[in-house]
Amino acid sequence: MIEAIIHNLHLGRTRRAADLCLRLDVAAQVRLFSALDGSDIPVLFNRVPYRRALAIFRGMSVGARQRLLSALDPAAAARLLTPAPLPELVLALDETPVERLQAILRALPADRRKALLGALQQPSGAVGRYMRPQALAVTSGTPVAGARAKLSRHEAYVLFVQDARGRYLGFVTRSSLAGRDGRETVERELLGTGMTLSPDQPLRGVRGLMARAGVGVLPVLDEWGGLAGALHGRDLPPVTVNEVRARRHGGGLRRMLSLGAVTGGLIGLPLIAALTLGALV
């Protein structure tokens, strides 16, 4: 049916093309809008219901999202971007020309505009550009039962712990809290601080470390040790050709040290044990 839609667009039968488009499921609509370009996109996309449009947008690749946003008017682009997590906004707008970016920013709600500007002001390729400002965390005095409930409510595995002033203390996991006395404070169950990042830290290499250590999220700390946000593996930008080449030339002692340090830090092992673990993986 996608071919029929494109054929009708080429013949100027936009109403027929739109009717066919609305009959497709989300997966097929993602393929359709990923294949379209230029003026054909808004002709169809502007007729898609808002919730379905959001689902299509979320299913598209970064490049397809960028093409879609460049074809829509700024107000329509802003409506798509408003509910998206901050890292998705950054990825979608990273290559946008300045004038176009300014128009979309003006159409965004004030709070989203402020958050996006803060992220875009971070150096290209820095952790702060792709982190989520709101990390899943509790204070040190939270009962274990409350921490377990929060993990369950957010369907998360890792929970960060901070003190009353927002300074990062460490992390717990769903499995580490299982079977523990729910009345105890979560501070007594800390697994350590693990690997931490800073907003201005280069992103290069972080993806590999997270993958090898089996970590899906890492805390990002500000200069005072406060929890500034969290970096999720799913929010990282697509792998570039240069990164792939660099990985092929990596390994040996460097891999052993990085993997051992990360894995050991996450489970609280001493350095020598961590290095041994890294060598065995």
Number of C-alpha atoms within 10 A of each C-alpha: 13 17 9 13 20 19 13 17 18 12 10 11 13 17 14 13 22 19 13 16 24 16 11 14 11 17 12 15 24 20 15 20 23 20 13 16 15 12 10 15 20 19 17 21 22 14 14 17 10 14 10 15 19 16 15 24 23 15 17 18 13 18 13 20 21 17 19 23 23 21 19 18 15 20 15 18 19 22 17 21 22 16 12 14 15 22 24 22 20 21 21 22 22 15 11 17 10 10 9 14 16 12 15 23 20 13 17 21 12 11 10 19 17 12 13 19 14 12 24 18 10 15 14 15 15 17 24 29 28 29 29 23 18 12 19 18 23 21 20 22 15 16 19 24 17 15 24 23 13 17 18 12 9 9 10 13 15 19 21 23 26 20 16 11 9 17 17 25 20 23 24 26 18 17 11 15 17 12 8 14 12 16 11 14 18 25 21 12 17 21 18 16 18 19 18 18 20 21 23 16 15 16 18 13 12 16 17 16 19 19 12 16 18 11 17 14 18 22 27 26 19 15 9 10 15 17 27 23 23 26 27 19 18 12 17 19 17 12 10 9 8 9 13 11 10 12 12 9 8 11 12 9 12 10 18 18 19 20 25 27 25 23 24 24 19 21 14 16 18 11 14 12 14 24 21 16 18 22 15 9 11
